[in-house]
C-alpha cells in the first residue's frame, strides 16, 4: 500500500483511513501489509517503510519513491494506492509485476479546488483508465468518479472515528455565555466557511458564538470577512486544535457545523456525533451510513445553514445509531481483495 501521511504526524481524512487500515491489517493473520510512505511522515514501525522524497511538489516527491515502491511490491498479490498521487508508483508496479492495482478515491481534485489544476485532472483520468479496480469512500464519490471520468467504483465507506474527552469546559474557557457552534478543518474554499460566517449575520441572535478551529490559506481573508460583516463578537478563531483536545471542543459545542461544498465522507461529522453533539452539515458520505435525524442537512448557502443551525439548537437528543467500525471496513476490503484474486 502507498500512502502520504500517518497519524498523528499527518491526520487528514485520507491519512486517517490509511492509518486505520494499516492497524487492522497488521493485526490479522490472513493479511500481510507493507505500507510505503514519504520518510518524513513515516513512523518507526514494522511493516512501514519510509522513503526520502526531497523537496518539490507532491507529484515530484511521490514519484521519487516509485522505484522503491516497485521493489516492495515484487512479492505482493495486490498494490493499493490512494487518490491521484498514487498514479506513478501504482502504474510502475503494475507494469513491472503484472500485479492487480487498486486505487481508492477519497476525494477528487474538483472537491478540493475551486479551479482544479489541469495536471491533477489529467492524472485522475489516467488513474481511472489504468487502475484494475477502483474503490470510492461513498456513493457521492462513486457518482463523481463516474460522471467526471467514466470509471466504475466499488463503494467501501470509511469507518467512524471517535474522540476522547477530558471534561474540560471549552465554552467556559472562552467566556461564552450563550450557545456555542464549532467548526474545525482546513481553511479552504472546499470547506465553505464563508457561508457559515455569513449565516451568523442571518441568525439575528446575540447569544450564539462560532468557534473556528484550524488554519489555512484563507484564514486572514475569513478574519477580514468577519470584520466587514460586523460579527466579531460572534466569532472566535482558535487556530490549530491538537487532536488530544478535539473531543472537548466537540463536546462543549451545542452544535457542530460542516458547511463543506464537497465532503466525500466527513470524519469530523462522525467525531462530533461520537460525543453526542448535534451536527449541521451539507451533503456528505457519512450521511449515507447514518439514520435520519443524526444530521440536520443543509445546502452550501448561508440562508440554509442559518435555518439548519436554528433547527439543530432546538432539536432534542440524537437518535441511536450503529457505529461503523474500522474492523468492518477492513473486512470489506479483504472480501474485495479475495474477489479480485479469485477472478
N, C-alpha and C positions, 0 to 999 in steps of 0.2 A: 504494500500500500504506500502511496505517496501522499503526504500532507504538507501543510505550510507551517502551522504553529501547533503548540501543545499547551493546554492549561497547566499551571496558571501563567506561564510566560506569555502566551497569546490566548485569548479566551473569546474570540468571535464565535458566531454560530457554527461555522464550518469546523473550526478548530475544536470546539466543544464536542461536536459529533464524532470527529476522528479520534479524539482522546477517549471518549466513552466506548467507542467500538474497539479500540485497542485493548482497553481494560477487560472488556467482555471476552474478546477472542483469546487474550493472553491467559485467561483463567480456564479455558476449555481444553479438553483433551482431544477433541475432534477437529481442531483448527490450529494451525501454526501460522502466526502472523509475524512479518518483518516490516516495520514501518520506517520509511526514509523521510527525513526532514532536513531543512537547512540547519546547519550546525548551531547557529546562534539561537535557535528556538528548541533544540532537541534536549530533553532531559537525559541524564546518565542512567539509562535503564537497559536491561537485557531486552533484545528484540527491537530496539530503536537505534537507528543509525543516522548520525548527524554528518552531513556532507558540507564542507565550506563552499559558499556561493559567491563571496566577494561583494562588490558594490554594483549598483545599477538598478535597472527596472526589475519588477517581479519576473517578467518573461526571461530576461537575460540571466538572472540569478538561478532560476529553476532549471534552465537549460544546461547550466554548468554542472549540474549533478546528474544529468541524463545518463552518462556513461556508467557511473557507479550504480544508478538505479537498474540499468540493464544487467549488470553483473549480479546484483542481488536477486533479480527476477529469474535467473537462469534455471533454478530448480522449482520455481513456483508453478502452481496449477492455474492461478489467476493473478493478473495485476489489476489493482483498483486505484484509480486516481479520482480527483475531485475538481469540478469546475474547469474553466478554460486553461488554467495554468498547468494542468497535467498533460496537455497535448504532446509536447516534445518528448518527455520521458516515456509516456504511455505508448506513443507510436513507435519509438525506438525499441522498446521491449517487445512489442507486438511483432515488429519486423524481424528482430534478432532471434526470437524463440518460437514464433508461430503460436503465441500464447493468447488465451482469452483475455480481452481488455474490457474492463467495466469502468464506466465513468458515472459518478453521481453529480447531479446538478443541485446545488444548494441555493443558487440564485443565478440570474443571468446578468450580463453587463448592463442591459436595459433596466434592470431593477436598481442597480447601484448608481447609475449615471443619468443625469438629465440629457446629456448628449453623449451617447456611448462611443468610446474610442473605436475607430474603424478596425484597428488591429485585433481588438478583443472580439468584435462581431465576427470577423473572418475566422478567428481561431475557434470560436464556439461552433461555427458551421463545420469546420474541419473535424472537431471533436465528435459531433453528431454523425458525420459521414464515415469516420474511420473507426470509432469505437464499435466493438462487437455487441455491447449491451449498455443500455442507459438506465439509470435509476433517477427518480425525482423525489424530493422530500415532501411533496404534497401534490394533490390534484391540480392546484393552482399552477405550480411549476411545470407539471406534466403538460398542461394545456399550452403554456407559453413556449415550451420547447417544441411542441408540435406546430404551433402557429408560426413561430419565427423561423424554424429550421427544418420542419418536416420529420422530426425524429419521434419514435415511439419509445416511451419510458415505462418502466415498472415503478409503481409508487411504493416507497417504503418510508412512512412518516418517521420523523425524529422521535426520540424519547422525551420524556418530561424531566427537565432539570428542576431540582428543588434548591432552596436556600436555607441557611441556618439563621436563627435569630438568637439574640442575647438578652432581650428585654429592654434594650436601650430605647429611650423615647426621643426619636429624632425630631418629632414635632415640637416637643418642649425645648429641646436644644436650640432650635431655630426660632423660638419665641412665636410660634404660630398659634393664635387663639382660636381660629375658625377651622375650616376643613382643609385638608392637605391633599393636593394632587401631586403625583410623582411621574416623571419621565426619566428614563435613562437609556443612553445609546449614543452612537456616533452623531455628531452634529453635521449631517449631510442633507442634501435635498431629498434623498430617498426617505428619510425619517419623518418628513412633513412637519417639523417642529414649528415652522412659521404659522401653519394653520392652527396649531394648538395655542400659540401665543395670541393670535388674532381672536380665537374663540373666547379667551379671557375677557376681552373687551366687549364681547357679545353676552357674557354671562350676567352682566349688570349686578354683580354681587361683591360686597366688600369683605366678606368673611371667607374667601377662598384664596389659597396660596398655592402656586405651582412651583414645585421644587424640580429643577432641571439638573440632572446628573449627566456626566460625560463631557467630552470635548470634541473639537473637530474644526475643519476649515471655515465653518460658518458661525463659530461661537461669537466673534466680535460683531458680526452682522446681526445676529439674533439679539445681542445685548442692545445694539443701537435701535433695532426694531421695537424692543420693549420700551425704550425711552420715547420714541416717536409716538407710540400708542398711548403713552402716559399711564402704563400699568406697572411701573417699577415697584410699587408697594405690593403687587400680587405675584411677583416672580423672584425666586431665589436661585441663582446659579451656584451650584456647589462643586462643580468641576468633576474630576475623575473620582468615582466611588469604588474603593477597593472591594474585591469580591467578598471578603470576610464581613463587610459592613452592609452589603446589599440587602440581606434579609431584614435588617432593622429598618431600612428605608422603605422597603415594600410594606412591611407590617405596620409602620407608623402612618402610612398614607390611607386616606379614606377611599381613594380610587387611583389606579394606575392607568395612564393613558398612553396608547400606542397609535399615533396618528400617521403611520407609515404609508407612503404612496404605494409601496410594494413590500410585502412581508411574506416571503416564501414559506417560512414556518412561524417563527416568533417565539424564541426561547424566553424572552423577557415576559411574555404573556403568561406562560405556564409557571415561571418563577413567582410572579405576583400571586397567581391563584394558589400556589403551594402554601402560602401563609394566610390564605383566606381573604385576600384583598380583591375587591371588585375591579373588573377591567373594562375599559372603554377602548375599542380597537377597530381599525379599518380591516378590510379583508385580509385573512391570514390563513396559512396552512394549519395552524394549531386549532382553529375553529372547526376544521373537518373531523377532528377526533375528540371533540368536546360536546356534551349535551347542550341543548338550547337553554339559554339563561345564564350560562357561565360568563359570556361576554356580551356586553352592550355593543352591538355592531353599528358602525357609523361609516360615512363616506369621508374621503380626504378633503373636507370642506369645513370652514370654520363654523358655519351655522349648524351643520350636522353634528360636529364634535361638541359644540356648546350644549345642544339638546341632549346628546348622549351623556355628557357629564351630569346634567340635571337628573336624568333618569337613574344613573348609577348611584348618585348620592342619596336618592330617595328610595333605592331598592332595598329589599330585605336580604337575608343571608344567602350565600351562594348555594346552588343546588349541589347534591353529591355527584361526584364524577369518578371514573376509574382512571387511575394514573397509568400512563403508557410507559412501561419500564424500558431501560436500555437493554435489558436481557431479552425482552420481546423483540426489540429492533435487531439484536444480534441473531436471534433465532430466524427471523425472516430473511436476513442476509444469507445465512448458511443454507436455508432452503433454496434461495435463488441460486447460490453458487452450485449447489448439487444439481439443480435443474440444468444449468449451463454445462456442467461436466458430463451429465448423462446424455445430453444431446450431441 
